[in-house]
Amino acid sequence: DAVPQPENFDPSIYTREVFRMYTTGEEPVEVTLLAENEMMKGLIDKFGTDMEVKVVDEEHFEAKVRVCTSPTFYAWVFQWGGKVKIEGPGDVLEGYRKMVEEAL
């Protein structure tokens, strides 16, 4: 072994927080997502059932998830065509906005 496994390392948590191993080296942050109700299965598929969720209105819910922000995370959000939106924190939303603008 080149590097010992970190203490309290949980592979299931790691795979929920890191998107396809393309990380920026940053620690995971709590991100608030606003999603249409039909997207619940997609969020459970990615983050599991231990995310914090609350009803916003009849058509939307808010989910708090822990992720390492990266272009891969932003691409995951983008793939849903506006049905999942980043609500905060502001620096994560700005990172997403910048990536989308540069792509245009």
C-alpha atoms as one frame of an Amber mdcrd trajectory, in Angstrom:
protein
   0.000   0.000   0.000   1.390   3.362  -1.019  -0.836   5.393   1.314  -2.713
   4.090   4.359  -6.494   4.385   4.284  -7.642   7.519   6.150  -9.170   6.958
   9.551 -13.003   6.797   9.454 -12.985   6.386   5.657 -16.387   5.258   4.363
 -16.414   4.291   0.666 -20.198   4.739   0.362 -19.989   8.343   1.565 -16.993
   9.001  -0.665 -18.795   7.776  -3.793 -21.829   9.967  -3.032 -19.707  13.089
  -2.582 -17.225  12.625  -5.422 -18.500  12.663  -8.971 -16.677  10.018 -11.009
 -13.384  10.760  -9.258 -12.949  14.097 -11.057 -12.498  16.346  -8.068 -10.865
  19.702  -7.643  -9.122  18.508  -4.499 -11.613  20.457  -2.422 -13.414  19.143
   0.610 -17.103  18.287   0.149 -19.515  21.171   0.713 -23.223  21.252   1.446
 -25.115  22.301  -1.688 -28.809  23.141  -1.811 -30.618  21.913  -4.893 -34.117
  22.873  -6.027 -35.703  20.068  -8.015 -38.968  19.152  -9.660 -40.724  16.299
  -7.860 -40.136  13.905 -10.759 -36.383  14.198 -10.110 -36.510  12.506  -6.697
 -35.429   9.117  -8.100 -32.442  10.744  -9.827 -31.296  12.388  -6.608 -31.775
   9.203  -4.584 -29.816   7.300  -7.230 -26.890   9.711  -6.855 -27.016  10.708
  -3.175 -28.946   7.935  -1.442 -31.793   8.434   1.004 -29.887  10.210   3.763
 -30.065  13.676   2.167 -32.090  16.395   3.877 -35.271  17.069   1.861 -38.137
  19.511   2.297 -41.211  20.345   0.251 -41.106  23.757  -1.444 -44.465  23.663
  -3.225 -46.683  21.138  -5.027 -44.156  20.748  -7.866 -40.731  21.182  -6.198
 -38.574  20.031  -3.331 -35.293  21.237  -1.898 -32.463  18.837  -1.134 -29.270
  19.484   0.799 -26.434  17.256  -0.418 -22.694  17.064   0.245 -20.526  17.081
  -2.882 -17.100  17.973  -4.145 -17.871  20.654  -6.688 -16.326  20.060 -10.085
 -17.187  20.297 -13.779 -18.522  16.740 -13.479 -20.953  17.796 -10.718 -22.057
  20.788 -12.773 -22.561  18.523 -15.808 -24.713  16.244 -13.651 -26.926  19.212
 -12.733 -26.997  20.447 -16.345 -28.098  17.087 -17.753 -31.529  17.526 -16.153
 -32.369  20.519 -18.365 -33.403  22.890 -15.584 -35.351  20.322 -13.569 -32.550
  20.445 -10.952 -31.097  23.824 -10.022 -28.329  24.897  -7.673 -29.702  27.258
  -5.034 -26.541  27.743  -2.999 -24.065  28.401  -1.650 -23.314  31.382  -3.844
 -19.801  30.348  -4.809 -21.060  26.986  -6.108 -23.834  28.687  -8.077 -21.285
  31.145  -9.486 -18.970  28.286 -10.474 -21.846  26.637 -12.351 -22.845  29.916
 -14.013 -19.257  30.544 -15.117 -18.929  27.068 -16.623 -22.197  27.432 -18.569
 -21.196  30.897 -19.842 -17.786  29.645 -20.973 -19.461  26.772 -22.813 -21.632
  29.266 -24.705
